[in-house]
Amino acid sequence: MSSETPIESQAPAGSPAERSTSATTGDVPAFGWSAYAERVNGRFAMVGFVAVLLVEALSGQTFLKWAGFVG
């Protein structure tokens, strides 16, 4: 039984994909539509959404009004 993760077993020995896995998962960061990219984008979206909620809660105005997009 091998102790390699599925990602490591798919990459050729010594390839960049074998060495550059994510720090928290076995996923390999890849350009384009990959599970890793979607996870990172989702996390940034959640942080942005919470930031908008905080702006609205602390200012007492909607985000669009606070940012000057509506009068």
The 8 nearest C-alpha neighbors of each residue, nearest first, counted from 0:
[[1, 2, 3, 4, 8, 5, 7, 6],
 [0, 2, 3, 4, 8, 5, 7, 6],
 [1, 3, 4, 0, 5, 8, 7, 6],
 [4, 2, 1, 7, 8, 5, 6, 0],
 [3, 5, 7, 6, 8, 2, 25, 1],
 [4, 6, 8, 7, 9, 3, 25, 10],
 [7, 5, 9, 4, 8, 10, 25, 26],
 [8, 6, 4, 10, 17, 9, 5, 3],
 [7, 9, 5, 6, 10, 3, 4, 11],
 [10, 8, 6, 7, 5, 11, 17, 4],
 [9, 11, 7, 8, 17, 16, 12, 14],
 [12, 10, 14, 13, 9, 17, 8, 7],
 [11, 13, 14, 10, 17, 7, 8, 15],
 [12, 14, 11, 17, 15, 18, 10, 16],
 [13, 15, 16, 17, 11, 12, 10, 18],
 [16, 14, 18, 17, 19, 13, 10, 11],
 [17, 15, 19, 14, 18, 10, 27, 20],
 [16, 18, 15, 7, 14, 10, 19, 13],
 [19, 17, 15, 16, 20, 14, 13, 7],
 [20, 18, 16, 17, 15, 27, 21, 28],
 [19, 21, 27, 26, 25, 18, 22, 28],
 [20, 22, 24, 23, 26, 27, 25, 19],
 [21, 23, 24, 20, 25, 19, 26, 27],
 [22, 24, 21, 25, 26, 20, 27, 35],
 [25, 23, 21, 26, 22, 20, 27, 35],
 [24, 26, 20, 21, 27, 6, 4, 23],
 [27, 25, 24, 20, 21, 35, 28, 6],
 [26, 28, 20, 21, 29, 19, 16, 25],
 [29, 27, 35, 26, 20, 21, 36, 30],
 [30, 28, 27, 33, 31, 36, 35, 32],
 [29, 31, 32, 28, 33, 36, 35, 27],
 [32, 30, 33, 29, 36, 37, 34, 28],
 [31, 33, 36, 30, 34, 37, 29, 35],
 [32, 34, 36, 35, 31, 37, 29, 30],
 [33, 35, 37, 36, 38, 32, 26, 39],
 [34, 36, 38, 33, 37, 28, 26, 39],
 [37, 35, 39, 33, 38, 34, 40, 32],
 [36, 38, 40, 34, 35, 39, 41, 33],
 [37, 39, 41, 35, 36, 40, 34, 42],
 [38, 40, 42, 36, 41, 37, 35, 43],
 [41, 39, 37, 43, 42, 38, 36, 44],
 [42, 40, 44, 38, 39, 43, 37, 45],
 [41, 43, 45, 39, 44, 40, 38, 46],
 [42, 44, 46, 40, 45, 41, 47, 39],
 [45, 43, 41, 47, 42, 46, 48, 40],
 [44, 46, 48, 42, 43, 47, 41, 49],
 [45, 47, 43, 49, 44, 48, 50, 42],
 [48, 46, 50, 44, 45, 49, 43, 51],
 [47, 49, 45, 51, 50, 46, 44, 52],
 [48, 50, 52, 46, 51, 47, 53, 45],
 [51, 49, 47, 53, 48, 52, 46, 54],
 [52, 50, 54, 48, 53, 49, 55, 47],
 [53, 51, 49, 55, 50, 54, 56, 48],
 [52, 54, 56, 50, 55, 51, 57, 49],
 [55, 53, 51, 57, 52, 56, 58, 50],
 [54, 56, 52, 61, 53, 58, 60, 59],
 [57, 55, 53, 54, 59, 58, 52, 60],
 [56, 58, 54, 55, 59, 53, 60, 52],
 [59, 57, 60, 55, 56, 54, 65, 61],
 [58, 60, 55, 56, 57, 61, 54, 65],
 [61, 59, 58, 55, 65, 64, 62, 56],
 [60, 62, 64, 55, 63, 65, 59, 54],
 [61, 63, 65, 64, 55, 66, 60, 51],
 [64, 62, 66, 68, 61, 65, 69, 67],
 [63, 65, 67, 69, 61, 66, 62, 68],
 [64, 66, 62, 67, 63, 60, 61, 58],
 [65, 67, 63, 64, 68, 62, 69, 61],
 [68, 66, 64, 65, 69, 63, 70, 62],
 [69, 67, 63, 66, 64, 70, 65, 62],
 [70, 68, 64, 67, 63, 66, 65, 62],
 [69, 64, 67, 68, 63, 65, 66, 61]]
